[in-house]
Amino acid sequence: MKKIFLLSVLASVMLIGCTDDGETTTDPASNNPTMASMEEQNRNAVLEDFTGVRCGFCPDGHAIAANLLVNNPDRVVVIGVNVGYYADPAAGWANFTSSYGQALNDQSGVKGYPAGTMNRQLFPGKSQNGADGLAMSRNHWASTAAEVMAEPSPVNIGAKAVLNKAKMELTVTYEVYYTDDESANENRVNVALLQSGMVARQSGGTNDYVHKHVLRDLLTGPWGNEVPSEKTAKGMWHTETVTYDVPADYNGATIPPGGGAVVAEDLDVAVFVARGKTDIITGINVPITIE
């Protein structure tokens, strides 16, 4: 069971943290340390990889995602969404499905696996459904990631995540700073909990395949927490804290048939800002400090 507490604070409140490159920054207006950079930055690529343990071509998608991470340090976020026929519970196979996978799959127009959305953005001519679907086949992931990363972002993200291991309570504090006016009607901050290192049979792979970046839960629900509209103008800050009770396992501790026990050291967090349910502006990976 999870519990979520949200705390909105003004920019003048002191926050001790760092940007995603590990360097502390300071707001010259308040002289307070900040987590988000105040410098203009380009967008980071956020790949939602729709996958499944019984999908024979999915390891090829995993390899493409891994190359994106290696070739673009600190610029790519990968979220492995196990969903669909090839991920549904089946005898002899791990169950890595999550509560929100189907909603993400449905809005993306997935027609075959593996599929991927790049920043939940429409790339004309590259949709799997041949029209207006956000999901693309894996041959388009690298080029669309490059396209996204070449574009400026109006918002920067900073965050810190701390896990109290005795209580298995995870606290994530995120901060967004707008380097330009954001014209979209709605900005929403999403916090995803990911786990790597689960060893399980994978079609097209091996019986001891190591599964990475698996979506375990969305701490802010399927579509995130809204940034107040008055906070999305150039020079504005917005901060919230989310607290989440991490369960002992997801879908059962034994693999198979379950999704495996939680290993604190194998968890990390992704934080991203979207315009409503689609069009992710940018995102970051956040390591978890274990106390």
N, C-alpha and C positions, 0 to 999 in steps of 0.2 A: 504494500500500500504506500502511496506517496502523499506527501503533504507539500504544498507550495505556498510560500509567503512572498509577497511582492513588496518592495520598498522603493519608492521613487524619491529621489533626492535632487536638490538643486545643485547647480554647477559649483556653488561656493563651498559645498561640503568637501572636506579633505578626503581624498582617496589615495591610498598608497598602493601602487601597482606598477605595471610596466606595459609597454606596447608589445606586439607579437614578436618583435625582434629582441625583446629582453631589456630594452633601455627605458629608464624612467624619463618621463617628460613633465614639464611644468606649465601650468596655465599662467601666462604673464599677467592676466587681469586679476587673478586671485592669489598668485604665487603658491598655489597648491599643486602637489604632484597629481598626475593623471595617468590613466591606463591607455586611453586612446591617443594616437598621434594627432597633432593639430596641423600637420603638413598635408598638402594635397597629395593624394595617392591614386594609383590606378585601381580598378576593381580586381578582386581575387576571383578565381574560378571555383565554382561549387558544383561538383559532379554528383548527382544522385544516380547510383548504379543499381538498376533493377535486376536482381539476380536470383538464383536458386540452387540448392545443392544437387538437384537432379537435372540441371541444365548443362548439356554437354559443351556448348560454346561459351559458357560463362567464364571459365578460367582465362580465355583470351581477353575478355573484357577486364578481368581483374589485372591482367598483365599490362594492359593499356593504362589503366588507372594508376598502377604502381609506377610506370614510366613517367606519367605526368607529375607525380609527387617528386620523383628523383630529379627530373629535369627542371622543375620550377619550385625550388625550396621556398617554403612559407607563402606560396602564392596559390596553392591548390588545396581544396578541401574535398575529401571523398567520403560519401555516405553510402554504405552498402545496404540497400533496401531489399530484403528477402521477401518475395511476394509472388503470387500467382501459382499456377499448376505445379511448376517445378520446385516450388518452395513449400507447398502445402504439406502438412504432416503426413508421413507415409512410413510404413514399417521398415526398419533398418536404416532410416535416414534421420539426420539431425533436424530439429525444428528451430530455425533462426527467425521466424516471422515475428512481427511486432504489432502492437495495437493500431498503429497508424499507417502501416505499409499499404493497405488496400486503398485508402483515401488518396495517398500520394500517387499510386499507380493509376487510379481512375482519372485523376485530373490531368495526367500527363499524356494520355492517349497511347499507352503502350500496346503494341501489336505483336511483339515477339521478344524473346529474351536471348542474350542480354540486351537491355535498352538503357539509355541514359538521358537525363536532362542536364543541360549545362546552364546553370543559374536560372532554371525554369523559364528560359527565354525561348521565344520562337525564332528559328532560323529557317527562313523560307527555302523550300526545295529540299530540306533535309529531314523533314518529319517522317517517322515510320508510317504514319497513316496517309501520307501523301498530300496532306492538306494543312490543318492548323494544330496538329498535335505537337506537344513540347518534346516528346520522346524521340530519340534518334538512335540509329544503329551505331555500333561501336566505331565504325570507320570514320565517323564525324567528330568524335570526342576531342581529339588533339587539335584539330583546326578551329573548332568553336571555342575551346579553352583559350587558345592564342588570341582569338578575336576579342573575347571578353577581357583578357588581361591587358589589352592595348587601350582600353577605354578608361576615362577618368571616373572616379567614384565621388559622389557628393557627400559620402559619409565614411568615417573611419570607426573601427571597433577595437576596444580593448576589453580584456576580461581576465578574471582569475577564478580558479576552481579549487576548492579545498574539500577533501574527504576526511571526516572523522571516522577512522576505521573501526573504533570500538562500537560506535553507534550505527555505522554505515550510513551516515548522513552526509550528503553532498551539498555544498553551498557554492553557487555560481553567482558572481557579481559581474555584470557587464556594463560597459559604458560606451555610448555612441557620441561622436562629435561630428557636426555638419560643417564641411569645408565649403559648401555651396548650398543655395536654396534647393530644397527637394520639392518638386512640383507635383508629385503623386499625391492622390487624396489620402492614402493610407500607407504608412510604413509599419512593419511588424518585425520584432526581433524574435528569432527562434533559437532555442538551445537544444541541441541533440546530444544524447549520451551514446557513445560508441564503445565497442569492445573488440579487441583483436586477440589473436593467439588461440582461438578455439580450434581443436584438431578434430576433423570429421571427414567422412567420405564425401567426395565431390565427383560428380559425373564429369567426364572429360579431364579429370585430374587424377588424384590418388586416394587411397583409403586413409592416408594420414595428412590430408591437405590442411594447411593452416589458413583459417578464415580471418580476414582483417576488416576493420572499419565497419563492423556489423552494427546497424542501427538497433539499439536496445529500447530506447524510449525517447520521446520528445517531451522535455521537462516543461515546455510552455504550450503543450497541446499541439494539435495538428497544424495550426497556422500562426502560432506565435503570439506575443504580447504587443499591443499597439503602442507606438510612440505618440504621445500627445501631439496634435497637429501644430501647436504653438512652439514645439521643441524641434521642428524640422527645418528651421530657417538657418541660414549661414551663421556660424559662430555659436550655435546653441549646443547644449549638452543634455544628455538624458541617461540616467542610471537606474538599474533595478537589481534586486537580489532575489534569486530563486533557490529555495531549499527543497531537497528531494530525498526521500528515504529509499536507498538502494536495496533491492531485494537480494536474497541469497542466491537466486538463480532466475533464469528466464525460460519458461516453458518446461521446467524440470532440470534437475542438476546433472542427470546422466545423459551423455551423448553416445548413440541415440537412446531414447526417442526425443529427448528434450533439447533445449538450446544451450545447456551447460551452466555450470556454477559461475558466479561473478568472481573474477580475480581482480582485486583492486588495482594492482600494478598494470593491468592490461586495459584499463579504462582511459578514455580521454573525452573531451567535449568539443563540439563544433558550435560556433555562434555565427548566425548570419542574419542579415536584414533583407526583407523582401517587400516589394510593393504589393500589399495585399497577400494573396495566396501564391502569386507567381512573380516573375521578374526579380530574382535575387540580385540585389545591388552588389553586395560583397560579403565575404565571410572569412572566418579565421579558425584555426585549430587551437585548442587551449589544453595544455597539459594539466594534469590533476596533481596537486600537492597533497600527500597523504600524511595525516597527523595521528 
